[in-house]
Amino acid sequence: MNLITYILYILLSSYIVIVVGNLCYKNGKVYLLNYFPKDINFGNGINKLLRTAYYLLNIGLAIWTLHSMRNIETSIELILEISSRLSYILLIIASLHFINIYAVYLIHKHFKNQ
């Protein structure tokens, strides 16, 4: 049962990370170009860098948390374990999104003052 849990967890967490990453990347273009209208390449570069770092960190975190997974005996335990771990990943994603938005604001503020 543990192997099924591992596979389901990796598939679901990777899917969530990729879908949210693509949504943030697409919608982030408008946000970044609003902050950097004169330097489109700079805004696009920041957006791509944020997406790459986001993927690496979140997929790495999802795989890293597998080492602490407990022994799964029933399907109820499987659902509880996967939902608990996915909620953890979603909390990390939300936190990173907030940090990224704030970092872009600070970068914009820095360049605006120059």
N, CA, C and O atoms as a GROMACS GRO file, in nm:
protein
  456
    1MET      N    1   0.082  -0.120   0.000
    1MET     CA    2   0.000   0.000   0.000
    1MET      C    3   0.087   0.126   0.000
    1MET      O    4   0.044   0.231  -0.050
    2ASN      N    5   0.207   0.118   0.055
    2ASN     CA    6   0.295   0.234   0.058
    2ASN      C    7   0.336   0.278  -0.082
    2ASN      O    8   0.343   0.398  -0.110
    3LEU      N    9   0.362   0.182  -0.169
    3LEU     CA   10   0.402   0.217  -0.305
    3LEU      C   11   0.291   0.293  -0.377
    3LEU      O   12   0.318   0.389  -0.448
    4ILE      N   13   0.167   0.250  -0.359
    4ILE     CA   14   0.054   0.319  -0.420
    4ILE      C   15   0.044   0.462  -0.365
    4ILE      O   16   0.018   0.556  -0.439
    5THR      N   17   0.066   0.476  -0.234
    5THR     CA   18   0.062   0.608  -0.172
    5THR      C   19   0.170   0.698  -0.229
    5THR      O   20   0.144   0.814  -0.260
    6TYR      N   21   0.291   0.645  -0.242
    6TYR     CA   22   0.401   0.723  -0.299
    6TYR      C   23   0.369   0.770  -0.439
    6TYR      O   24   0.387   0.887  -0.473
    7ILE      N   25   0.322   0.678  -0.521
    7ILE     CA   26   0.294   0.711  -0.661
    7ILE      C   27   0.182   0.815  -0.672
    7ILE      O   28   0.195   0.913  -0.746
    8LEU      N   29   0.072   0.794  -0.598
    8LEU     CA   30  -0.039   0.889  -0.602
    8LEU      C   31   0.004   1.027  -0.551
    8LEU      O   32  -0.032   1.130  -0.609
    9TYR      N   33   0.081   1.027  -0.444
    9TYR     CA   34   0.125   1.155  -0.388
    9TYR      C   35   0.215   1.230  -0.484
    9TYR      O   36   0.197   1.350  -0.505
   10ILE      N   37   0.311   1.162  -0.542
   10ILE     CA   38   0.402   1.229  -0.637
   10ILE      C   39   0.326   1.279  -0.759
   10ILE      O   40   0.351   1.390  -0.806
   11LEU      N   41   0.235   1.198  -0.812
   11LEU     CA   42   0.158   1.241  -0.929
   11LEU      C   43   0.069   1.361  -0.898
   11LEU      O   44   0.067   1.458  -0.973
   12LEU      N   45  -0.004   1.355  -0.786
   12LEU     CA   46  -0.093   1.464  -0.751
   12LEU      C   47  -0.017   1.591  -0.716
   12LEU      O   48  -0.054   1.700  -0.761
   13SER      N   49   0.088   1.579  -0.638
   13SER     CA   50   0.162   1.699  -0.599
   13SER      C   51   0.233   1.761  -0.719
   13SER      O   52   0.237   1.883  -0.732
   14SER      N   53   0.288   1.679  -0.807
   14SER     CA   54   0.353   1.732  -0.927
   14SER      C   55   0.252   1.801  -1.017
   14SER      O   56   0.280   1.907  -1.073
   15TYR      N   57   0.135   1.741  -1.031
   15TYR     CA   58   0.030   1.801  -1.113
   15TYR      C   59  -0.011   1.937  -1.057
   15TYR      O   60  -0.022   2.034  -1.131
   16ILE      N   61  -0.034   1.943  -0.926
   16ILE     CA   62  -0.074   2.069  -0.863
   16ILE      C   63   0.035   2.174  -0.880
   16ILE      O   64   0.006   2.289  -0.914
   17VAL      N   65   0.159   2.136  -0.856
   17VAL     CA   66   0.270   2.231  -0.868
   17VAL      C   67   0.281   2.284  -1.011
   17VAL      O   68   0.300   2.404  -1.030
   18ILE      N   69   0.270   2.197  -1.109
   18ILE     CA   70   0.283   2.239  -1.249
   18ILE      C   71   0.166   2.328  -1.292
   18ILE      O   72   0.187   2.430  -1.358
   19VAL      N   73   0.044   2.291  -1.255
   19VAL     CA   74  -0.073   2.372  -1.292
   19VAL      C   75  -0.066   2.510  -1.228
   19VAL      O   76  -0.086   2.611  -1.295
   20VAL      N   77  -0.039   2.514  -1.098
   20VAL     CA   78  -0.031   2.644  -1.030
   20VAL      C   79   0.086   2.726  -1.084
   20VAL      O   80   0.074   2.847  -1.100
   21GLY      N   81   0.198   2.661  -1.112
   21GLY     CA   82   0.314   2.731  -1.167
   21GLY      C   83   0.284   2.794  -1.302
   21GLY      O   84   0.323   2.907  -1.328
   22ASN      N   85   0.216   2.720  -1.387
   22ASN     CA   86   0.180   2.774  -1.519
   22ASN      C   87   0.080   2.889  -1.507
   22ASN      O   88   0.090   2.988  -1.579
   23LEU      N   89  -0.017   2.876  -1.415
   23LEU     CA   90  -0.112   2.986  -1.395
   23LEU      C   91  -0.042   3.112  -1.344
   23LEU      O   92  -0.069   3.222  -1.391
   24CYS      N   93   0.047   3.094  -1.248
   24CYS     CA   94   0.120   3.210  -1.195
   24CYS      C   95   0.212   3.270  -1.302
   24CYS      O   96   0.228   3.391  -1.308
   25TYR      N   97   0.270   3.186  -1.385
   25TYR     CA   98   0.358   3.235  -1.491
   25TYR      C   99   0.280   3.318  -1.593
   25TYR      O  100   0.322   3.427  -1.631
   26LYS      N  101   0.166   3.265  -1.637
   26LYS     CA  102   0.086   3.335  -1.738
   26LYS      C  103   0.029   3.465  -1.682
   26LYS      O  104   0.037   3.569  -1.746
   27ASN      N  105  -0.029   3.458  -1.564
   27ASN     CA  106  -0.089   3.577  -1.505
   27ASN      C  107   0.016   3.672  -1.449
   27ASN      O  108  -0.010   3.792  -1.436
   28GLY      N  109   0.132   3.621  -1.416
   28GLY     CA  110   0.240   3.704  -1.363
   28GLY      C  111   0.300   3.795  -1.468
   28GLY      O  112   0.358   3.898  -1.434
   29LYS      N  113   0.287   3.757  -1.595
   29LYS     CA  114   0.339   3.843  -1.702
   29LYS      C  115   0.275   3.980  -1.698
   29LYS      O  116   0.344   4.082  -1.709
   30VAL      N  117   0.145   3.985  -1.682
   30VAL     CA  118   0.073   4.112  -1.676
   30VAL      C  119   0.118   4.191  -1.555
   30VAL      O  120   0.142   4.312  -1.564
   31TYR      N  121   0.130   4.124  -1.442
   31TYR     CA  122   0.173   4.189  -1.318
   31TYR      C  123   0.314   4.247  -1.332
   31TYR      O  124   0.338   4.361  -1.294
   32LEU      N  125   0.405   4.168  -1.385
   32LEU     CA  126   0.543   4.213  -1.398
   32LEU      C  127   0.559   4.322  -1.504
   32LEU      O  128   0.636   4.416  -1.485
   33LEU      N  129   0.487   4.311  -1.614
   33LEU     CA  130   0.497   4.413  -1.717
   33LEU      C  131   0.436   4.545  -1.671
   33LEU      O  132   0.473   4.652  -1.722
   34ASN      N  133   0.345   4.539  -1.577
   34ASN     CA  134   0.292   4.660  -1.516
   34ASN      C  135   0.400   4.731  -1.435
   34ASN      O  136   0.407   4.854  -1.433
   35TYR      N  137   0.484   4.655  -1.369
   35TYR     CA  138   0.593   4.711  -1.289
   35TYR      C  139   0.712   4.754  -1.374
   35TYR      O  140   0.780   4.851  -1.342
   36PHE      N  141   0.737   4.683  -1.482
   36PHE     CA  142   0.854   4.711  -1.567
   36PHE      C  143   0.811   4.735  -1.711
   36PHE      O  144   0.848   4.658  -1.800
   37PRO      N  145   0.733   4.841  -1.738
   37PRO     CA  146   0.683   4.861  -1.874
   37PRO      C  147   0.792   4.900  -1.974
   37PRO      O  148   0.778   4.874  -2.093
   38LYS      N  149   0.899   4.960  -1.926
   38LYS     CA  150   1.005   5.003  -2.018
   38LYS      C  151   1.104   4.892  -2.049
   38LYS      O  152   1.174   4.899  -2.149
   39ASP      N  153   1.109   4.790  -1.966
   39ASP     CA  154   1.205   4.681  -1.985
   39ASP      C  155   1.132   4.548  -1.983
   39ASP      O  156   1.130   4.477  -1.882
   40ILE      N  157   1.072   4.514  -2.097
   40ILE     CA  158   0.992   4.393  -2.108
   40ILE      C  159   1.078   4.268  -2.088
   40ILE      O  160   1.034   4.172  -2.025
   41ASN      N  161   1.200   4.269  -2.142
   41ASN     CA  162   1.287   4.153  -2.128
   41ASN      C  163   1.322   4.127  -1.982
   41ASN      O  164   1.331   4.011  -1.941
   42PHE      N  165   1.342   4.232  -1.904
   42PHE     CA  166   1.372   4.217  -1.762
   42PHE      C  167   1.254   4.153  -1.688
   42PHE      O  168   1.272   4.062  -1.608
   43GLY      N  169   1.134   4.202  -1.716
   43GLY     CA  170   1.014   4.145  -1.653
   43GLY      C  171   0.992   3.999  -1.690
   43GLY      O  172   0.958   3.917  -1.605
   44ASN      N  173   1.012   3.967  -1.819
   44ASN     CA  174   0.998   3.828  -1.862
   44ASN      C  175   1.106   3.739  -1.801
   44ASN      O  176   1.080   3.623  -1.766
   45GLY      N  177   1.227   3.793  -1.788
   45GLY     CA  178   1.334   3.717  -1.726
   45GLY      C  179   1.306   3.686  -1.581
   45GLY      O  180   1.330   3.574  -1.535
   46ILE      N  181   1.255   3.784  -1.508
   46ILE     CA  182   1.218   3.760  -1.368
   46ILE      C  183   1.108   3.656  -1.359
   46ILE      O  184   1.112   3.568  -1.273
   47ASN      N  185   1.010   3.665  -1.447
   47ASN     CA  186   0.898   3.571  -1.446
   47ASN      C  187   0.947   3.428  -1.471
   47ASN      O  188   0.904   3.336  -1.402
   48LYS      N  189   1.036   3.409  -1.568
   48LYS     CA  190   1.089   3.276  -1.596
   48LYS      C  191   1.174   3.223  -1.481
   48LYS      O  192   1.168   3.105  -1.447
   49LEU      N  193   1.252   3.311  -1.421
   49LEU     CA  194   1.334   3.272  -1.307
   49LEU      C  195   1.248   3.230  -1.188
   49LEU      O  196   1.278   3.131  -1.121
   50LEU      N  197   1.142   3.304  -1.162
   50LEU     CA  198   1.051   3.269  -1.053
   50LEU      C  199   0.983   3.134  -1.078
   50LEU      O  200   0.966   3.055  -0.986
   51ARG      N  201   0.946   3.110  -1.203
   51ARG     CA  202   0.880   2.982  -1.234
   51ARG      C  203   0.975   2.866  -1.217
   51ARG      O  204   0.937   2.762  -1.161
   52THR      N  205   1.098   2.880  -1.263
   52THR     CA  206   1.196   2.772  -1.249
   52THR      C  207   1.226   2.743  -1.103
   52THR      O  208   1.230   2.627  -1.062
   53ALA      N  209   1.248   2.848  -1.025
   53ALA     CA  210   1.276   2.830  -0.883
   53ALA      C  211   1.156   2.768  -0.812
   53ALA      O  212   1.173   2.684  -0.724
   54TYR      N  213   1.038   2.809  -0.850
   54TYR     CA  214   0.914   2.755  -0.792
   54TYR      C  215   0.902   2.605  -0.818
   54TYR      O  216   0.874   2.527  -0.727
   55TYR      N  217   0.924   2.564  -0.944
   55TYR     CA  218   0.917   2.422  -0.977
   55TYR      C  219   1.020   2.341  -0.900
   55TYR      O  220   0.986   2.239  -0.839
   56LEU      N  221   1.143   2.386  -0.901
   56LEU     CA  222   1.248   2.311  -0.834
   56LEU      C  223   1.222   2.298  -0.685
   56LEU      O  224   1.238   2.190  -0.628
   57LEU      N  225   1.184   2.405  -0.623
   57LEU     CA  226   1.162   2.402  -0.479
   57LEU      C  227   1.042   2.316  -0.440
   57LEU      O  228   1.052   2.235  -0.348
   58ASN      N  229   0.931   2.333  -0.508
   58ASN     CA  230   0.810   2.260  -0.468
   58ASN      C  231   0.813   2.113  -0.504
   58ASN      O  232   0.770   2.029  -0.425
   59ILE      N  233   0.862   2.080  -0.621
   59ILE     CA  234   0.871   1.937  -0.656
   59ILE      C  235   0.977   1.870  -0.570
   59ILE      O  236   0.959   1.756  -0.527
   60GLY      N  237   1.087   1.939  -0.544
   60GLY     CA  238   1.188   1.885  -0.454
   60GLY      C  239   1.134   1.864  -0.314
   60GLY      O  240   1.164   1.763  -0.250
   61LEU      N  241   1.056   1.958  -0.265
   61LEU     CA  242   0.995   1.946  -0.134
   61LEU      C  243   0.898   1.828  -0.128
   61LEU      O  244   0.895   1.754  -0.030
   62ALA      N  245   0.819   1.812  -0.233
   62ALA     CA  246   0.724   1.701  -0.237
   62ALA      C  247   0.797   1.567  -0.233
   62ALA      O  248   0.753   1.475  -0.164
   63ILE      N  249   0.906   1.555  -0.306
   63ILE     CA  250   0.982   1.430  -0.305
   63ILE      C  251   1.054   1.411  -0.173
   63ILE      O  252   1.062   1.300  -0.121
   64TRP      N  253   1.107   1.520  -0.118
   64TRP     CA  254   1.181   1.511   0.008
   64TRP      C  255   1.091   1.466   0.123
   64TRP      O  256   1.138   1.395   0.212
   65THR      N  257   0.964   1.505   0.123
   65THR     CA  258   0.875   1.467   0.233
   65THR      C  259   0.838   1.319   0.232
   65THR      O  260   0.777   1.270   0.327
   66LEU      N  261   0.874   1.249   0.127
   66LEU     CA  262   0.843   1.105   0.123
   66LEU      C  263   0.915   1.026   0.231
   66LEU      O  264   0.867   0.922   0.275
   67HIS      N  265   1.030   1.074   0.275
   67HIS     CA  266   1.108   0.998   0.374
   67HIS      C  267   1.037   0.986   0.508
   67HIS      O  268   1.066   0.896   0.586
   68SER      N  269   0.945   1.077   0.537
   68SER     CA  270   0.877   1.072   0.666
   68SER      C  271   0.736   1.014   0.657
   68SER      O  272   0.658   1.024   0.752
   69MET      N  273   0.703   0.955   0.545
   69MET     CA  274   0.569   0.898   0.529
   69MET      C  275   0.556   0.774   0.617
   69MET      O  276   0.644   0.688   0.619
   70ARG      N  277   0.446   0.767   0.688
   70ARG     CA  278   0.426   0.652   0.778
   70ARG      C  279   0.373   0.532   0.700
   70ARG      O  280   0.335   0.544   0.584
   71ASN      N  281   0.371   0.418   0.765
   71ASN     CA  282   0.325   0.295   0.702
   71ASN      C  283   0.173   0.302   0.682
   71ASN      O  284   0.099   0.333   0.774
   72ILE      N  285   0.130   0.274   0.562
   72ILE     CA  286  -0.012   0.283   0.525
   72ILE      C  287  -0.070   0.141   0.520
   72ILE      O  288  -0.018   0.053   0.451
   73GLU      N  289  -0.179   0.122   0.595
   73GLU     CA  290  -0.244  -0.010   0.601
   73GLU      C  291  -0.376  -0.014   0.526
   73GLU      O  292  -0.409  -0.114   0.463
   74THR      N  293  -0.453   0.095   0.532
   74THR     CA  294  -0.587   0.095   0.473
   74THR      C  295  -0.601   0.211   0.373
   74THR      O  296  -0.516   0.300   0.365
   75SER      N  297  -0.709   0.204   0.298
   75SER     CA  298  -0.734   0.312   0.201
   75SER      C  299  -0.769   0.443   0.270
   75SER      O  300  -0.741   0.550   0.217
   76ILE      N  301  -0.828   0.436   0.388
   76ILE     CA  302  -0.857   0.558   0.465
   76ILE      C  303  -0.727   0.626   0.504
   76ILE      O  304  -0.715   0.747   0.493
   77GLU      N  305  -0.631   0.549   0.551
   77GLU     CA  306  -0.501   0.605   0.587
   77GLU      C  307  -0.431   0.663   0.465
   77GLU      O  308  -0.363   0.766   0.474
   78LEU      N  309  -0.449   0.598   0.350
   78LEU     CA  310  -0.391   0.649   0.226
   78LEU      C  311  -0.446   0.787   0.194
   78LEU      O  312  -0.371   0.880   0.164
   79ILE      N  313  -0.577   0.802   0.201
   79ILE     CA  314  -0.641   0.930   0.171
   79ILE      C  315  -0.599   1.037   0.272
   79ILE      O  316  -0.570   1.150   0.234
   80LEU      N  317  -0.596   1.001   0.400
   80LEU     CA  318  -0.556   1.096   0.503
   80LEU      C  319  -0.411   1.141   0.485
   80LEU      O  320  -0.380   1.260   0.499
   81GLU      N  321  -0.324   1.048   0.455
   81GLU     CA  322  -0.182   1.082   0.439
   81GLU      C  323  -0.160   1.172   0.317
   81GLU      O  324  -0.088   1.272   0.325
   82ILE      N  325  -0.222   1.137   0.206
   82ILE     CA  326  -0.206   1.217   0.084
   82ILE      C  327  -0.267   1.356   0.102
   82ILE      O  328  -0.205   1.456   0.064
   83SER      N  329  -0.386   1.364   0.160
   83SER     CA  330  -0.448   1.496   0.177
   83SER      C  331  -0.370   1.582   0.275
   83SER      O  332  -0.360   1.703   0.257
   84SER      N  333  -0.315   1.521   0.378
   84SER     CA  334  -0.233   1.596   0.474
   84SER      C  335  -0.108   1.652   0.406
   84SER      O  336  -0.074   1.768   0.426
   85ARG      N  337  -0.042   1.571   0.328
   85ARG     CA  338   0.080   1.615   0.260
   85ARG      C  339   0.051   1.716   0.149
   85ARG      O  340   0.128   1.810   0.129
   86LEU      N  341  -0.059   1.697   0.078
   86LEU     CA  342  -0.095   1.794  -0.026
   86LEU      C  343  -0.132   1.929   0.034
   86LEU      O  344  -0.101   2.034  -0.024
   87SER      N  345  -0.196   1.929   0.150
   87SER     CA  346  -0.228   2.056   0.215
   87SER      C  347  -0.100   2.128   0.256
   87SER      O  348  -0.092   2.251   0.250
   88TYR      N  349  -0.001   2.053   0.298
   88TYR     CA  350   0.129   2.111   0.332
   88TYR      C  351   0.193   2.175   0.209
   88TYR      O  352   0.244   2.287   0.216
   89ILE      N  353   0.190   2.104   0.096
   89ILE     CA  354   0.246   2.157  -0.029
   89ILE      C  355   0.169   2.283  -0.071
   89ILE      O  356   0.231   2.380  -0.115
   90LEU      N  357   0.037   2.283  -0.059
   90LEU     CA  358  -0.042   2.401  -0.097
   90LEU      C  359  -0.011   2.521  -0.007
   90LEU      O  360  -0.010   2.634  -0.054
   91LEU      N  361   0.013   2.495   0.120
   91LEU     CA  362   0.051   2.604   0.211
   91LEU      C  363   0.186   2.663   0.170
   91LEU      O  364   0.203   2.785   0.172
   92ILE      N  365   0.279   2.579   0.132
   92ILE     CA  366   0.410   2.626   0.086
   92ILE      C  367   0.394   2.706  -0.044
   92ILE      O  368   0.456   2.811  -0.060
   93ILE      N  369   0.312   2.657  -0.136
   93ILE     CA  370   0.290   2.727  -0.263
   93ILE      C  371   0.233   2.866  -0.238
   93ILE      O  372   0.279   2.964  -0.296
   94ALA      N  373   0.133   2.875  -0.151
   94ALA     CA  374   0.072   3.005  -0.121
   94ALA      C  375   0.174   3.100  -0.058
   94ALA      O  376   0.178   3.218  -0.092
   95SER      N  377   0.255   3.049   0.032
   95SER     CA  378   0.357   3.132   0.097
   95SER      C  379   0.458   3.183  -0.005
   95SER      O  380   0.495   3.300  -0.003
   96LEU      N  381   0.504   3.095  -0.092
   96LEU     CA  382   0.601   3.135  -0.194
   96LEU      C  383   0.541   3.238  -0.290
   96LEU      O  384   0.610   3.331  -0.333
   97HIS      N  385   0.416   3.222  -0.323
   97HIS     CA  386   0.352   3.317  -0.413
   97HIS      C  387   0.350   3.456  -0.349
   97HIS      O  388   0.380   3.556  -0.414
   98PHE      N  389   0.314   3.462  -0.222
   98PHE     CA  390   0.313   3.590  -0.152
   98PHE      C  391   0.452   3.651  -0.147
   98PHE      O  392   0.469   3.770  -0.172
   99ILE      N  393   0.552   3.570  -0.116
   99ILE     CA  394   0.691   3.618  -0.109
   99ILE      C  395   0.736   3.669  -0.245
   99ILE      O  396   0.804   3.772  -0.253
  100ASN      N  397   0.701   3.598  -0.352
  100ASN     CA  398   0.739   3.640  -0.487
  100ASN      C  399   0.677   3.775  -0.524
  100ASN      O  400   0.743   3.862  -0.580
  101ILE      N  401   0.550   3.791  -0.493
  101ILE     CA  402   0.483   3.918  -0.524
  101ILE      C  403   0.548   4.032  -0.447
  101ILE      O  404   0.569   4.140  -0.502
  102TYR      N  405   0.581   4.008  -0.322
  102TYR     CA  406   0.644   4.112  -0.241
  102TYR      C  407   0.786   4.141  -0.292
  102TYR      O  408   0.828   4.257  -0.294
  103ALA      N  409   0.858   4.039  -0.333
  103ALA     CA  410   0.994   4.059  -0.386
  103ALA      C  411   0.990   4.142  -0.514
  103ALA      O  412   1.075   4.230  -0.533
  104VAL      N  413   0.896   4.116  -0.601
  104VAL     CA  414   0.883   4.193  -0.724
  104VAL      C  415   0.849   4.338  -0.691
  104VAL      O  416   0.900   4.430  -0.755
  105TYR      N  417   0.764   4.358  -0.593
  105TYR     CA  418   0.731   4.495  -0.549
  105TYR      C  419   0.857   4.567  -0.500
  105TYR      O  420   0.878   4.683  -0.534
  106LEU      N  421   0.939   4.499  -0.421
  106LEU     CA  422   1.061   4.560  -0.370
  106LEU      C  423   1.160   4.591  -0.482
  106LEU      O  424   1.227   4.694  -0.479
  107ILE      N  425   1.172   4.502  -0.579
  107ILE     CA  426   1.259   4.526  -0.694
  107ILE      C  427   1.211   4.648  -0.771
  107ILE      O  428   1.290   4.734  -0.809
  108HIS      N  429   1.081   4.653  -0.794
  108HIS     CA  430   1.024   4.768  -0.864
  108HIS      C  431   1.049   4.898  -0.788
  108HIS      O  432   1.088   4.998  -0.847
  109LYS      N  433   1.028   4.895  -0.660
  109LYS     CA  434   1.051   5.012  -0.576
  109LYS      C  435   1.197   5.058  -0.582
  109LYS      O  436   1.225   5.178  -0.586
  110HIS      N  437   1.289   4.961  -0.583
  110HIS     CA  438   1.431   4.992  -0.592
  110HIS      C  439   1.465   5.061  -0.724
  110HIS      O  440   1.533   5.164  -0.725
  111PHE      N  441   1.417   5.006  -0.836
  111PHE     CA  442   1.446   5.065  -0.966
  111PHE      C  443   1.374   5.198  -0.987
  111PHE      O  444   1.423   5.285  -1.058
  112LYS      N  445   1.259   5.213  -0.924
  112LYS     CA  446   1.184   5.338  -0.938
  112LYS      C  447   1.258   5.453  -0.868
  112LYS      O  448   1.253   5.567  -0.913
  113ASN      N  449   1.326   5.422  -0.757
  113ASN     CA  450   1.398   5.524  -0.682
  113ASN      C  451   1.531   5.564  -0.746
  113ASN      O  452   1.590   5.665  -0.709
  114GLN      N  453   1.578   5.485  -0.841
  114GLN     CA  454   1.706   5.516  -0.906
  114GLN      C  455   1.691   5.620  -1.015
  114GLN      O  456   1.790   5.656  -1.078
   0.00000   0.00000   0.00000
